[in-house]
């Protein structure tokens, strides 16, 4: 039997439903009986899915390798969620993704997103590690979509104020400069206080290193071998 990618629409619907379940589990005050019933139904569904697991290797762009992967061709879309459908940040096929919608405008990414409580860190606010993860994707995927990006070399995040849950967080990233194989990309997150004043929540700068195509080939080749033997 030949492996094939799962149906996009069906998987997106399933991921969206699981995402909704995660949100309600994080917020729940349900009694023990209901929670035990949820656990049983979730385990039953996991048991049904388990025989269809792909063993890897894994990547954000697709589930299965087909010999024409990252590092071998220019992006064929300006939509990050379409380019990285399995991303943990923008991917509609990944149930742990918020997912955040990045919009490309004049070589910049812009986004607005309301974070649910499963991303909570300090009281009332988004976890700092989640903010760093979002910045890595906000900056890194911009380079990928502009076909100038690469692996994250460094990511420096400065937290200016709490990033609130349940309020729109506006995000922006842009290319600052290029130096040889290094691309410097910056980004910000802002919110609006109840008074109407704009407030900077966090800012970041990442250095992304453009690798040789052979690096991608080597990584994907090793991953494929491990997936076949594992």
C-alpha positions in Angstrom: 0.0 0.0 0.0 1.4 3.4 -1.0 1.5 6.0 1.7 -0.3 9.3 1.0 -0.8 12.6 2.7 -4.0 12.7 4.8 -7.0 14.6 3.4 -6.2 18.3 4.2 -9.7 19.5 5.0 -10.6 16.4 7.1 -7.3 16.7 9.1 -7.8 20.5 9.5 -11.3 19.9 10.9 -10.0 17.2 13.3 -7.1 19.4 14.5 -9.5 22.4 15.0 -11.8 20.2 17.1 -8.9 18.9 19.2 -7.7 22.5 19.7 -11.1 23.5 21.0 -11.1 20.5 23.4 -7.6 21.6 24.7 -8.9 25.1 25.3 -11.9 23.8 27.3 -9.8 21.4 29.3 -7.5 24.2 30.3 -10.5 26.3 31.4 -12.7 23.5 32.9 -14.3 23.3 36.3 -16.0 20.1 35.4 -16.6 17.3 37.9 -14.6 14.1 38.1 -17.2 11.9 36.3 -17.2 14.1 33.2 -13.4 14.3 33.1 -13.1 10.5 33.4 -15.6 10.2 30.4 -13.5 12.7 28.4 -10.4 10.8 29.2 -11.9 7.5 28.0 -13.3 9.0 24.8 -10.0 10.7 24.1 -8.1 7.4 24.7 -10.5 5.5 22.5 -9.9 7.9 19.6 -6.1 7.8 20.1 -6.3 4.0 19.9 -8.1 4.3 16.6 -5.6 6.7 15.2 -2.5 4.9 16.4 -2.3 2.3 13.6 -2.1 5.1 11.0 0.9 6.9 12.6 3.6 8.1 10.2 7.0 7.1 11.8 8.9 10.1 10.4 11.0 12.0 9.5 8.9 15.0 10.3 8.9 18.6 8.9 6.6 21.6 9.0 5.9 21.7 5.3 4.4 18.2 4.8 4.0 14.9 6.4 5.8 12.7 3.8 9.1 13.4 2.0 8.9 13.3 -1.7 12.5 14.2 -2.8 11.6 17.9 -3.4 12.0 19.4 0.1 13.0 22.6 1.9 16.3 24.0 0.6 15.7 22.8 -3.0 13.1 25.2 -4.3 11.8 28.7 -3.8 8.6 29.2 -1.8 5.5 28.8 -4.0 3.2 30.8 -1.8 3.2 34.0 0.4 0.9 32.4 3.0 2.9 31.0 6.0 0.1 28.7 7.1 0.0 27.2 3.6 3.8 26.9 3.4 4.1 25.4 6.9 0.8 23.6 7.5 2.2 21.5 10.3 3.8 24.4 12.2 3.2 24.5 15.9 2.5 28.3 15.5 0.7 28.9 12.2 -0.1 25.4 11.1 -3.8 24.5 10.6 -2.9 20.8 10.7 -1.2 21.0 14.1 -3.6 20.8 17.0 -1.2 22.6 19.4 -0.9 25.6 17.1 -3.0 28.7 18.2 -2.9 29.0 15.0 -1.7 32.6 14.3 -2.4 34.0 10.9 0.6 35.9 9.4 -0.1 38.2 6.5 2.7 39.3 4.2 2.7 43.0 3.3 5.6 44.7 1.5 8.1 42.2 2.7 6.8 42.3 6.3 4.7 40.0 8.3 1.7 41.4 10.2 -0.6 39.5 12.6 -3.2 39.9 15.3 -4.1 37.1 17.7 -5.9 36.5 20.9 -4.2 33.9 23.1 -6.3 31.4 25.0 -5.4 30.3 28.6 -3.5 27.1 27.5 -0.7 29.6 26.7 -0.8 31.1 30.2 2.4 31.9 32.1 2.3 34.8 34.7 -1.2 35.5 36.0 -3.4 37.0 33.2 -0.5 36.8 30.7 1.1 34.7 27.9 4.0 32.5 28.9 7.4 33.9 28.1 8.5 30.7 26.4 5.4 30.8 24.1 6.3 34.4 23.2 9.8 33.3 22.2 8.4 30.4 20.2 6.0 32.7 18.4 8.8 35.2 17.6 11.0 32.4 16.2 8.2 31.6 13.7 7.2 35.2 13.1 10.8 36.1 12.2 12.0 32.8 10.7 9.1 32.1 8.4 9.4 35.7 7.0 12.9 34.8 5.8 11.6 31.5 4.5 8.7 33.1 2.5 11.1 35.8 1.1 13.5 33.0 0.2 16.4 34.5 2.2 16.0 32.6 5.4 17.7 29.7 7.1 18.2 28.1 10.5 17.9 30.1 13.6 21.4 31.1 14.8 20.4 33.3 17.7 17.1 34.7 19.0 17.1 37.6 21.4 13.8 38.4 23.0 13.3 41.5 25.3 10.2 41.4 27.4 9.0 45.0 27.9 5.6 44.3 29.7 3.1 41.5 30.2 1.5 40.1 27.1 -2.1 39.7 28.1 -4.4 36.8 27.4 -7.8 37.4 25.9 -6.7 40.6 24.2 -5.6 41.1 20.6 -1.8 41.1 20.3 -0.5 42.8 17.2 2.7 41.4 15.7 5.1 42.6 13.1 8.4 41.3 11.6 10.7 42.8 9.0 14.2 42.2 7.5 16.7 44.6 9.1 19.7 43.6 7.0 21.7 40.9 5.4 25.4 40.1 5.9 26.7 37.3 3.8 24.9 34.1 4.8 23.4 35.9 7.8 19.9 37.5 7.8 18.9 39.8 10.6 15.2 39.9 11.2 13.3 42.0 13.9 9.9 41.8 15.3 7.5 43.3 17.9 4.4 42.5 19.8 2.0 45.3 20.9 -1.3 45.5 22.7 -3.8 48.3 23.5 -4.4 49.1 27.2 -8.0 49.8 28.4 -7.1 53.5 28.3 -6.6 53.2 24.5 -2.8 53.6 24.8 -0.6 51.3 22.7 1.9 49.3 24.7 5.0 47.4 23.6 4.9 43.9 25.1 8.0 42.4 23.6 10.5 42.8 20.9 13.0 40.4 19.3 15.9 40.1 16.9 16.9 36.9 15.2 20.0 36.0 13.2 19.2 33.3 10.6 21.9 31.4 8.8 21.4 30.3 5.2 22.9 26.8 5.0 24.2 25.0 2.0 21.7 22.8 0.2 23.8 19.8 1.2 23.0 20.5 4.9 19.3 20.0 4.1 20.0 17.0 2.0 22.1 15.4 4.8 19.5 16.1 7.5 16.6 14.8 5.5 18.5 11.8 4.3 19.4 10.8 7.9 15.9 11.4 9.0 14.5 9.3 6.3 16.9 6.4 7.1 15.9 6.6 10.8 12.2 6.7 10.0 12.6 3.6 7.8 14.6 1.6 10.4 12.9 2.9 13.5 
